[in-house]
Amino acid sequence: MTEPMHQSQQPAAPTPASVNGDVPIESWRRGLEQISEAPSTERHGLLSTMLDDLDSQVSSL
């Protein structure tokens, strides 16, 4: 049985987590740390991959 929604409890706006499941924030933070330590020749590819993941999460909204 579900409890009735009180007036102060409004449904939240959709987020990447509510649409696609967990958002890997901690994973992205660790990835950014690793990218910052990577040689400059590798950073572009690593950032591109991370941004593609972020784009897919945002586009799901």
N, C-alpha and C positions, 0 to 999 in steps of 0.2 A: 504494500500500500504506500503510495507517495503522499508526502505532506503537501498541503496547499501552499502555493507561492504567496508569500507576504508581499505587500505593496513595495517594501524597500528592496526586495529581491527581484530585480529585473534580469531577464536573460542577458548574458554578456554578448557583446559583438563577437563575430567569428574571429578566431585567431588561427594561425597555422596549426597549432596543437589541437584545436577543436575540430579542424577540418581533416587533417592528415595524421593525427596522433601526436606523439611526443616531438617537440622541437629540440634538436640536438644542440642546445646552446653551449653546454659545457664542452661538447665535442668541438664545436666551432672555436671556442676560446683556446682550447688546447692546440687546435690546428693553426690558429693565428700565431701562437707562441712558437710552434715548430717552423712556420713559414718565416717568421722574423729571424730565426736562427739559420735558415737555409741559405746556401750560396745565392747570390743575386741572379745567377743564370737560371735557377730553378724556381724562383719566387713567382714569376708570371704564370707558369703552368699550374702551380699549387693554388694560387689565388683564383685562377680561372675556374678550377674544379670546385672550389668552395663557393664561389659566386653562382655557379650553375645550380648547386644544391639549394642555395638561398632563393634563387629565382624560382625554382620549382615549388618551394614552400609558399612563397608570396603569390605566385600565379594561381595557386589552389584556392585562394580566397576569392 
